């Protein structure tokens, strides 16, 4: 069993990234629930709206850096990356499922990290090191309850976490067609987001990390299974 991740900050810093253009949508509500749980657990947590910081896509860094090798895109991504992402102990991504993938702005958020870890950035080694070893959680809102609809997204975050030595601790999915529907989802995803936030730094092993050590038995001894199996 792997030891629980030890945060670098006290209290731990948690950045919840809302990656939908809707401030009152279902993924935003999941993000709010997670924030409530993180604050309740005593973490230094912040919820940001990605569109407040980003206005454009990644370009060709070889041609558009300035004389100091800085990105010339006129928005606040640099502030977001250096002052919020890098210092965080945990990153939580909340996105709607659109065309069976993450939102376009969240994909752009990941793409633009390249500008800061590429060799053409003088501080790339420092940034790359500080980008690693975080806890990651994923919050999804979807119209379809079909489990396969979210698999590609989970795999993307899983592989990104593997590459960056992150610990991917969990996924919460809320189902609904209209704004606010996640609040009446019978599986209570907003409550589950709160609970996950409370355990964010205590989860020792997850099914999202393939090399996690496991005991020989899945079930605890003499465990009574709930429901109709009782």
Backbone as CSV, one residue per row, in Angstrom:
resi,resn,N_x,N_y,N_z,CA_x,CA_y,CA_z,C_x,C_y,C_z
1,UNK,0.842,-1.191,0.000,0.000,0.000,0.000,0.882,1.248,0.000
2,UNK,0.587,2.191,-0.864,1.370,3.408,-0.930,0.994,4.354,0.205
3,UNK,1.974,5.108,0.675,1.705,6.084,1.715,0.896,7.241,1.147
4,UNK,0.088,7.856,2.019,-0.690,9.010,1.593,0.254,10.145,1.203
5,UNK,-0.112,10.873,0.179,0.691,11.992,-0.301,0.774,13.069,0.772
6,UNK,1.958,13.611,0.983,2.139,14.672,1.966,2.174,16.017,1.260
7,UNK,1.217,16.908,1.536,1.185,18.213,0.875,2.420,19.044,1.215
8,UNK,2.778,19.943,0.309,3.910,20.828,0.525,3.516,22.062,1.324
9,UNK,2.234,22.393,1.329,1.742,23.576,2.030,0.942,23.169,3.257
10,UNK,0.901,24.058,4.239,0.100,23.826,5.436,-0.673,25.104,5.768
11,UNK,-2.003,25.087,5.569,-2.831,23.966,5.104,-2.610,23.690,3.614
12,UNK,-3.002,22.509,3.150,-2.822,22.159,1.740,-3.556,23.128,0.815
13,UNK,-2.940,23.428,-0.312,-3.566,24.302,-1.313,-4.266,23.449,-2.365
14,UNK,-5.531,23.757,-2.581,-6.355,23.017,-3.540,-6.905,24.003,-4.559
15,UNK,-6.643,23.744,-5.838,-7.173,24.588,-6.907,-8.243,23.817,-7.660
16,UNK,-9.476,24.320,-7.609,-10.596,23.717,-8.331,-10.812,24.532,-9.600
17,UNK,-10.680,23.881,-10.751,-10.737,24.554,-12.050,-12.068,24.243,-12.722
18,UNK,-12.919,25.251,-12.856,-14.200,25.091,-13.542,-13.995,25.378,-15.021
19,UNK,-14.241,24.373,-15.861,-13.893,24.459,-17.282,-15.127,24.449,-18.169
20,UNK,-16.155,25.169,-17.748,-17.356,25.343,-18.563,-17.597,26.833,-18.747
21,UNK,-18.187,27.252,-19.870,-18.525,28.663,-20.037,-19.723,29.093,-19.208
22,UNK,-20.397,28.144,-18.563,-21.587,28.452,-17.761,-21.225,28.528,-16.281
23,UNK,-21.467,29.670,-15.683,-21.174,29.833,-14.265,-22.237,29.195,-13.380
24,UNK,-23.377,28.868,-13.934,-24.444,28.266,-13.131,-24.818,26.884,-13.659
25,UNK,-23.895,26.248,-14.376,-24.175,24.940,-14.964,-23.890,23.800,-13.999
26,UNK,-24.043,22.583,-14.495,-23.899,21.406,-13.647,-22.455,21.151,-13.217
27,UNK,-21.499,21.359,-14.121,-20.106,21.147,-13.724,-19.665,22.199,-12.707
28,UNK,-20.209,23.407,-12.841,-19.915,24.458,-11.861,-20.458,24.073,-10.486
29,UNK,-21.660,23.484,-10.455,-22.241,23.081,-9.166,-21.414,21.972,-8.527
30,UNK,-20.914,21.049,-9.325,-20.034,20.014,-8.787,-18.761,20.635,-8.210
31,UNK,-18.230,21.626,-8.923,-17.024,22.306,-8.448,-17.295,23.032,-7.134
32,UNK,-18.460,23.663,-7.023,-18.826,24.332,-5.776,-18.921,23.331,-4.626
33,UNK,-19.525,22.176,-4.901,-19.620,21.147,-3.878,-18.252,20.695,-3.401
34,UNK,-17.342,20.499,-4.357,-15.982,20.096,-3.990,-15.315,21.180,-3.160
35,UNK,-15.485,22.430,-3.567,-14.898,23.546,-2.819,-15.407,23.556,-1.380
36,UNK,-16.715,23.358,-1.216,-17.299,23.337,0.126,-16.657,22.242,0.978
37,UNK,-16.470,21.067,0.384,-15.854,19.970,1.114,-14.405,20.239,1.463
38,UNK,-13.680,20.866,0.533,-12.267,21.162,0.771,-12.103,22.202,1.875
39,UNK,-12.927,23.233,1.841,-12.867,24.254,2.889,-13.272,23.663,4.236
40,UNK,-14.280,22.790,4.203,-14.716,22.137,5.430,-13.648,21.250,6.044
41,UNK,-12.761,20.732,5.194,-11.664,19.883,5.675,-10.462,20.703,6.138
42,UNK,-10.573,22.031,6.046,-9.492,22.893,6.498,-8.447,23.203,5.460
43,UNK,-8.719,22.864,4.194,-7.751,23.139,3.135,-7.840,24.597,2.685
44,UNK,-6.765,25.095,2.148,-6.737,26.412,1.521,-7.182,26.227,0.074
45,UNK,-8.485,26.285,-0.147,-9.062,25.921,-1.445,-9.599,27.142,-2.173
46,UNK,-9.485,27.098,-3.503,-9.957,28.189,-4.356,-10.617,27.603,-5.595
47,UNK,-11.736,28.192,-5.987,-12.439,27.810,-7.212,-12.261,28.916,-8.228
48,UNK,-11.710,28.568,-9.398,-11.522,29.577,-10.443,-12.303,29.172,-11.693
49,UNK,-12.703,30.193,-12.429,-13.436,30.038,-13.681,-12.425,30.202,-14.806
50,UNK,-12.159,29.138,-15.545,-11.050,29.115,-16.495,-11.149,30.225,-17.537
51,UNK,-12.356,30.558,-17.937,-12.533,31.599,-18.957,-12.084,32.974,-18.476
52,UNK,-11.949,33.166,-17.169,-11.466,34.449,-16.655,-9.982,34.649,-16.938
53,UNK,-9.277,33.578,-17.227,-7.826,33.648,-17.391,-7.356,33.396,-18.818
54,UNK,-8.155,32.712,-19.614,-7.704,32.268,-20.932,-8.586,32.819,-22.042
55,UNK,-7.931,33.313,-23.093,-8.661,33.888,-24.218,-8.262,33.303,-25.564
56,UNK,-7.238,32.453,-25.611,-6.755,32.005,-26.916,-6.108,30.626,-26.805
57,UNK,-5.898,30.021,-27.977,-5.301,28.690,-28.070,-3.777,28.763,-28.049
58,UNK,-3.144,27.616,-27.870,-1.696,27.511,-28.008,-1.303,27.802,-29.453
59,UNK,-0.217,28.550,-29.623,0.319,28.826,-30.958,1.666,28.112,-31.107
60,UNK,2.470,28.577,-32.055,3.806,28.016,-32.260,4.786,28.790,-31.389
61,UNK,5.214,28.198,-30.284,6.093,28.893,-29.344,7.415,29.313,-29.978
62,UNK,7.821,28.641,-31.037,9.098,28.972,-31.673,9.045,30.313,-32.379
63,UNK,7.856,30.778,-32.706,7.737,32.011,-33.481,7.066,33.147,-32.720
64,UNK,6.379,32.858,-31.632,5.597,33.934,-31.005,6.074,34.324,-29.609
65,UNK,7.204,33.770,-29.135,7.748,34.250,-27.865,8.375,35.631,-28.060
66,UNK,8.402,36.432,-26.975,9.055,37.734,-27.077,10.561,37.582,-26.826
67,UNK,11.268,38.689,-26.710,12.727,38.635,-26.572,13.167,37.986,-25.255
68,UNK,12.281,38.004,-24.275,12.571,37.349,-22.991,12.039,35.922,-22.955
69,UNK,11.635,35.432,-24.127,11.137,34.058,-24.295,9.784,33.829,-23.616
70,UNK,9.059,34.889,-23.358,7.745,34.753,-22.739,6.659,34.622,-23.798
71,UNK,5.585,33.961,-23.398,4.419,33.833,-24.272,3.830,35.209,-24.539
72,UNK,3.445,35.467,-25.775,2.913,36.782,-26.145,1.389,36.807,-26.259
73,UNK,0.721,35.722,-25.909,-0.744,35.718,-25.923,-1.241,36.643,-24.821
74,UNK,-2.122,37.552,-25.173,-2.568,38.593,-24.252,-3.729,38.111,-23.385
75,UNK,-3.411,37.329,-22.381,-4.411,36.953,-21.385,-3.672,36.651,-20.081
76,UNK,-4.360,36.045,-19.129,-3.783,35.850,-17.797,-3.378,34.406,-17.524
77,UNK,-3.092,33.651,-18.580,-2.684,32.261,-18.363,-1.396,32.181,-17.543
78,UNK,-0.459,33.060,-17.809,0.810,33.025,-17.074,0.575,33.178,-15.567
79,UNK,-0.288,34.128,-15.210,-0.633,34.321,-13.797,-1.270,33.070,-13.219
80,UNK,-2.198,32.486,-13.965,-2.866,31.267,-13.522,-1.853,30.145,-13.302
81,UNK,-0.977,29.942,-14.263,-0.038,28.820,-14.195,0.993,29.001,-13.081
82,UNK,1.596,30.185,-13.008,2.689,30.395,-12.062,2.207,30.623,-10.633
83,UNK,1.088,31.315,-10.476,0.656,31.712,-9.134,-0.404,30.810,-8.527
84,UNK,-1.060,29.981,-9.349,-2.125,29.134,-8.815,-1.881,27.644,-9.073
85,UNK,-1.510,27.294,-10.299,-1.331,25.878,-10.630,-0.074,25.311,-9.969
86,UNK,1.067,25.944,-10.180,2.324,25.396,-9.663,2.363,25.291,-8.138
87,UNK,1.861,26.271,-7.390,1.926,26.148,-5.925,0.916,25.172,-5.333
88,UNK,-0.053,24.712,-6.113,-1.133,23.882,-5.574,-0.633,22.489,-5.207
89,UNK,-1.204,21.940,-4.143,-0.956,20.546,-3.775,-1.919,19.607,-4.484
90,UNK,-3.055,20.140,-4.906,-4.056,19.322,-5.601,-4.733,20.151,-6.675
91,UNK,-4.982,19.517,-7.819,-5.698,20.131,-8.932,-6.975,19.336,-9.164
92,UNK,-8.087,20.048,-9.229,-9.389,19.412,-9.433,-10.007,20.015,-10.680
93,UNK,-10.295,19.182,-11.669,-10.823,19.650,-12.947,-12.302,19.293,-13.046
94,UNK,-13.128,20.313,-13.254,-14.565,20.108,-13.397,-14.979,20.517,-14.805
95,UNK,-15.481,19.566,-15.580,-15.791,19.832,-16.986,-17.060,19.117,-17.417
96,UNK,-17.829,19.735,-18.301,-18.905,18.977,-18.949,-18.311,17.997,-19.951
97,UNK,-19.037,16.951,-20.244,-18.642,16.029,-21.311,-19.275,16.527,-22.602
98,UNK,-18.447,16.973,-23.523,-18.923,17.467,-24.816,-18.321,16.591,-25.905
99,UNK,-19.174,16.004,-26.705,-18.723,15.109,-27.770,-17.763,14.053,-27.212
100,UNK,-18.079,13.579,-26.029,-17.361,12.470,-25.388,-15.911,12.815,-25.067
101,UNK,-15.679,14.098,-24.828,-14.365,14.559,-24.413,-14.505,15.728,-23.456
102,UNK,-13.377,16.247,-22.995,-13.392,17.401,-22.110,-13.762,18.652,-22.897
103,UNK,-14.092,19.716,-22.195,-14.414,20.977,-22.860,-13.185,21.507,-23.594
104,UNK,-13.426,22.300,-24.632,-12.327,22.840,-25.424,-11.382,23.700,-24.607
105,UNK,-11.928,24.465,-23.667,-11.066,25.369,-22.900,-10.172,24.598,-21.934
106,UNK,-10.644,23.458,-21.435,-9.782,22.649,-20.571,-8.659,22.009,-21.383
107,UNK,-8.977,21.555,-22.581,-7.926,21.017,-23.460,-6.885,22.093,-23.767
108,UNK,-7.338,23.317,-24.014,-6.415,24.416,-24.275,-5.565,24.718,-23.046
109,UNK,-6.168,24.623,-21.868,-5.417,24.802,-20.621,-4.246,23.827,-20.554
110,UNK,-4.504,22.564,-20.873,-3.427,21.570,-20.880,-2.409,21.870,-21.980
111,UNK,-2.904,22.207,-23.168,-2.002,22.468,-24.293,-1.018,23.591,-23.973
112,UNK,-1.515,24.631,-23.337,-0.676,25.806,-23.118,0.362,25.612,-22.016
113,UNK,0.255,24.558,-21.265,1.338,24.222,-20.338,2.654,24.018,-21.084
114,UNK,2.542,23.558,-22.332,3.738,23.274,-23.133,4.662,24.479,-23.202
115,UNK,4.090,25.664,-23.300,4.881,26.883,-23.428,5.820,27.075,-22.238
116,UNK,5.450,26.518,-21.092,6.217,26.738,-19.864,7.166,25.592,-19.518
117,UNK,6.985,24.456,-20.149,7.877,23.321,-19.868,8.761,22.973,-21.064
118,UNK,8.558,23.660,-22.197,9.411,23.441,-23.368,10.807,24.007,-23.114
119,UNK,11.813,23.451,-23.789,13.195,23.868,-23.567,13.429,25.331,-23.931
120,UNK,12.581,25.895,-24.776,12.752,27.298,-25.148,12.375,28.251,-24.018
121,UNK,11.759,27.736,-22.952,11.471,28.530,-21.752,12.665,28.411,-20.794
122,UNK,13.306,29.528,-20.440,14.508,29.458,-19.591,14.281,28.772,-18.245
123,UNK,13.079,28.850,-17.701,12.787,28.255,-16.393,12.045,26.929,-16.503
124,UNK,12.157,26.278,-17.651,11.347,25.083,-17.896,11.630,23.966,-16.894
125,UNK,12.880,23.781,-16.497,13.196,22.707,-15.548,12.511,22.935,-14.207
126,UNK,12.549,24.163,-13.740,11.881,24.493,-12.472,10.376,24.292,-12.586
127,UNK,9.786,24.790,-13.681,8.336,24.675,-13.846,7.906,23.216,-13.957
128,UNK,8.664,22.431,-14.707,8.320,21.021,-14.885,8.378,20.270,-13.558
129,UNK,9.371,20.585,-12.746,9.494,19.926,-11.441,8.327,20.306,-10.532
130,UNK,7.971,21.571,-10.520,6.892,22.032,-9.636,5.519,21.586,-10.120
131,UNK,5.412,21.247,-11.385,4.141,20.780,-11.935,3.840,19.344,-11.518
132,UNK,4.839,18.624,-11.059,4.681,17.214,-10.719,4.217,17.013,-9.274
133,UNK,3.893,15.723,-8.979,3.650,15.259,-7.611,2.485,15.972,-6.941
134,UNK,1.386,16.072,-7.643,0.169,16.655,-7.077,-0.922,15.593,-7.005
135,UNK,-1.950,15.903,-6.267,-3.154,15.081,-6.272,-4.111,15.651,-7.313
136,UNK,-4.813,14.765,-8.011,-5.723,15.180,-9.079,-7.071,14.496,-8.892
137,UNK,-8.139,15.262,-9.070,-9.494,14.705,-9.062,-10.246,15.257,-10.267
138,UNK,-11.267,14.528,-10.691,-12.023,14.873,-11.895,-13.513,14.897,-11.578
139,UNK,-14.172,15.983,-11.952,-15.616,16.135,-11.787,-16.233,16.283,-13.167
140,UNK,-17.198,15.433,-13.496,-17.799,15.420,-14.827,-19.303,15.622,-14.742
141,UNK,-19.831,16.434,-15.646,-21.284,16.522,-15.816,-21.620,16.016,-17.210
142,UNK,-22.714,15.263,-17.309,-23.047,14.620,-18.583,-24.548,14.482,-18.726
143,UNK,-25.007,14.411,-19.965,-26.412,14.132,-20.240,-26.680,12.636,-20.253
144,UNK,-25.654,11.846,-20.545,-25.812,10.398,-20.655,-25.257,9.704,-19.419
145,UNK,-25.985,8.715,-18.937,-25.500,7.930,-17.805,-24.638,6.755,-18.251
146,UNK,-24.538,6.539,-19.551,-23.732,5.439,-20.083,-22.287,5.568,-19.605
147,UNK,-21.798,4.546,-18.918,-20.458,4.611,-18.331,-19.380,4.836,-19.387
148,UNK,-19.550,4.251,-20.568,-18.511,4.358,-21.598,-18.342,5.784,-22.104
149,UNK,-19.340,6.651,-21.891,-19.258,8.024,-22.382,-18.123,8.797,-21.721
150,UNK,-17.716,8.378,-20.537,-16.678,9.114,-19.815,-15.304,8.447,-19.863
151,UNK,-15.209,7.271,-20.485,-13.968,6.504,-20.419,-12.783,7.228,-21.055
152,UNK,-13.014,7.879,-22.192,-11.908,8.559,-22.873,-11.344,9.684,-22.012
153,UNK,-12.226,10.397,-21.313,-11.771,11.492,-20.456,-10.980,10.950,-19.276
154,UNK,-11.520,9.923,-18.636,-10.825,9.330,-17.497,-9.444,8.837,-17.923
155,UNK,-9.379,8.221,-19.093,-8.088,7.716,-19.573,-7.118,8.860,-19.838
156,UNK,-7.602,9.957,-20.403,-6.727,11.099,-20.670,-6.130,11.645,-19.371
157,UNK,-6.970,11.847,-18.361,-6.481,12.373,-17.092,-5.572,11.355,-16.403
158,UNK,-5.906,10.089,-16.552,-5.068,9.035,-15.973,-3.673,9.052,-16.581
159,UNK,-3.593,9.155,-17.894,-2.289,9.164,-18.565,-1.517,10.442,-18.267
160,UNK,-2.206,11.577,-18.218,-1.541,12.824,-17.853,-0.982,12.730,-16.433
161,UNK,-1.763,12.132,-15.540,-1.317,11.971,-14.158,-0.097,11.059,-14.077
162,UNK,-0.112,9.989,-14.858,1.041,9.088,-14.880,2.289,9.821,-15.352
163,UNK,2.155,10.600,-16.407,3.287,11.316,-16.987,3.861,12.339,-16.008
164,UNK,2.983,13.000,-15.242,3.409,14.060,-14.330,3.612,13.574,-12.897
165,UNK,3.550,12.262,-12.690,3.701,11.696,-11.349,2.644,12.208,-10.378
166,UNK,1.469,12.489,-10.897,0.349,12.867,-10.043,-0.326,11.611,-9.496
167,UNK,-1.080,11.777,-8.424,-1.920,10.709,-7.909,-3.369,11.055,-8.229
168,UNK,-3.951,10.285,-9.122,-5.331,10.504,-9.576,-6.245,9.805,-8.575
169,UNK,-6.960,10.584,-7.759,-7.642,10.000,-6.603,-9.111,9.666,-6.826
170,UNK,-9.749,10.220,-7.859,-11.152,9.869,-8.023,-11.885,10.663,-9.081
171,UNK,-13.042,10.129,-9.461,-13.919,10.744,-10.466,-15.336,10.795,-9.903
172,UNK,-15.965,11.946,-10.008,-17.375,12.097,-9.654,-18.119,12.517,-10.914
173,UNK,-19.219,11.846,-11.223,-20.015,12.178,-12.405,-21.441,12.515,-11.997
174,UNK,-21.918,13.663,-12.459,-23.303,14.069,-12.240,-24.060,14.054,-13.553
175,UNK,-25.288,13.536,-13.532,-26.083,13.389,-14.755,-27.226,14.398,-14.758
176,UNK,-27.435,15.037,-15.918,-28.559,15.963,-16.041,-28.583,16.645,-17.388
177,UNK,-29.774,17.040,-17.822,-29.939,17.759,-19.085,-30.010,19.263,-18.880
178,UNK,-30.648,19.682,-17.792,-30.834,21.105,-17.542,-29.891,21.584,-16.448
179,UNK,-29.682,22.899,-16.431,-28.827,23.475,-15.395,-29.416,23.166,-14.017
180,UNK,-28.568,22.701,-13.138,-29.010,22.379,-11.792,-29.454,20.955,-11.592
181,UNK,-29.525,20.174,-12.669,-30.013,18.796,-12.552,-29.121,17.923,-11.670
182,UNK,-27.835,18.236,-11.580,-26.967,17.404,-10.740,-27.388,17.476,-9.274
183,UNK,-28.112,18.541,-8.936,-28.584,18.677,-7.568,-29.691,17.714,-7.209
184,UNK,-30.363,17.146,-8.224,-31.435,16.176,-7.970,-31.076,14.794,-8.503
185,UNK,-29.836,14.615,-8.949,-29.357,13.293,-9.358,-29.478,12.355,-8.155
186,UNK,-30.178,11.217,-8.298,-30.384,10.320,-7.146,-29.104,9.734,-6.569
187,UNK,-27.994,9.807,-7.304,-26.718,9.326,-6.774,-25.973,10.402,-5.979
188,UNK,-26.580,11.592,-5.883,-26.057,12.683,-5.048,-24.605,13.046,-5.368
189,UNK,-24.315,13.381,-6.620,-22.920,13.657,-6.983,-22.326,14.878,-6.286
190,UNK,-23.155,15.872,-5.963,-22.615,17.049,-5.265,-22.134,16.657,-3.872
191,UNK,-22.920,15.833,-3.190,-22.493,15.335,-1.877,-21.241,14.470,-2.000
192,UNK,-21.187,13.666,-3.057,-20.012,12.814,-3.261,-18.768,13.653,-3.543
193,UNK,-18.951,14.775,-4.242,-17.822,15.678,-4.482,-17.316,16.253,-3.161
194,UNK,-18.234,16.618,-2.281,-17.833,17.115,-0.955,-17.030,16.053,-0.193
195,UNK,-17.521,14.817,-0.237,-16.845,13.734,0.484,-15.451,13.472,-0.081
196,UNK,-15.336,13.472,-1.406,-14.030,13.246,-2.023,-13.051,14.338,-1.615
197,UNK,-13.537,15.573,-1.546,-12.680,16.684,-1.129,-12.157,16.474,0.285
198,UNK,-12.996,15.942,1.154,-12.580,15.708,2.524,-11.521,14.632,2.657
199,UNK,-11.458,13.713,1.685,-10.498,12.600,1.719,-9.337,12.807,0.739
200,UNK,-9.255,13.977,0.184,-8.352,14.235,-0.937,-6.907,13.831,-0.655
201,UNK,-6.432,14.080,0.542,-5.033,13.791,0.872,-4.881,12.538,1.732
202,UNK,-5.970,11.805,1.909,-5.933,10.599,2.738,-6.056,9.314,1.936
203,UNK,-6.444,9.410,0.674,-6.626,8.216,-0.150,-5.258,7.631,-0.481
204,UNK,-5.037,6.381,-0.073,-3.725,5.758,-0.257,-3.571,5.079,-1.610
205,UNK,-4.669,4.535,-2.132,-4.592,3.776,-3.380,-5.871,3.979,-4.164
206,UNK,-5.764,3.994,-5.466,-6.941,4.154,-6.308,-6.849,3.218,-7.496
207,UNK,-7.980,2.976,-8.118,-8.002,2.148,-9.321,-7.508,2.909,-10.545
208,UNK,-7.134,4.179,-10.380,-6.649,4.976,-11.497,-5.127,4.959,-11.579
209,UNK,-4.480,4.211,-10.694,-3.028,4.083,-10.734,-2.701,2.603,-10.858
210,UNK,-2.218,2.205,-12.017,-2.110,0.790,-12.333,-1.087,0.050,-11.482
211,UNK,-0.091,0.752,-10.949,0.941,0.069,-10.176,0.667,0.102,-8.678
212,UNK,-0.546,0.473,-8.290,-0.896,0.477,-6.877,-0.886,-0.946,-6.329
213,UNK,-0.254,-1.136,-5.178,-0.237,-2.451,-4.549,-1.609,-2.766,-3.964
214,UNK,-2.014,-4.027,-4.075,-3.319,-4.444,-3.580,-3.177,-5.728,-2.778
215,UNK,-4.100,-5.926,-1.838,-4.098,-7.159,-1.062,-4.612,-8.300,-1.927
216,UNK,-4.455,-9.522,-1.432,-4.855,-10.692,-2.218,-6.359,-10.794,-2.367
217,UNK,-7.091,-10.260,-1.408,-8.552,-10.354,-1.433,-9.166,-8.981,-1.646
218,UNK,-10.175,-8.921,-2.504,-10.869,-7.658,-2.751,-11.740,-7.291,-1.559
219,UNK,-12.386,-8.299,-0.964,-13.360,-8.057,0.099,-12.737,-8.282,1.470
220,UNK,-13.168,-7.481,2.422,-12.732,-7.682,3.799,-13.325,-8.980,4.342
221,UNK,-12.618,-9.574,5.292,-13.102,-10.827,5.875,-14.425,-10.614,6.600
222,UNK,-15.362,-11.552,6.385,-16.668,-11.532,7.047,-17.462,-10.266,6.751
223,UNK,-17.174,-9.630,5.650,-17.904,-8.417,5.296,-19.318,-8.771,4.866
224,UNK,-20.298,-8.062,5.394,-21.690,-8.261,4.999,-21.982,-7.330,3.843
225,UNK,-22.349,-7.894,2.708,-22.620,-7.087,1.527,-24.000,-6.445,1.664
226,UNK,-24.128,-5.148,1.382,-25.408,-4.468,1.551,-26.419,-4.870,0.487
227,UNK,-27.661,-4.504,0.727,-28.716,-4.704,-0.261,-29.231,-6.125,-0.284
228,UNK,-29.596,-6.591,-1.481,-30.280,-7.875,-1.623,-29.384,-9.064,-1.328
229,UNK,-28.050,-8.830,-1.218,-27.159,-9.943,-0.916,-27.140,-10.275,0.575
230,UNK,-27.730,-9.404,1.417,-27.667,-9.599,2.857,-28.445,-10.796,3.288
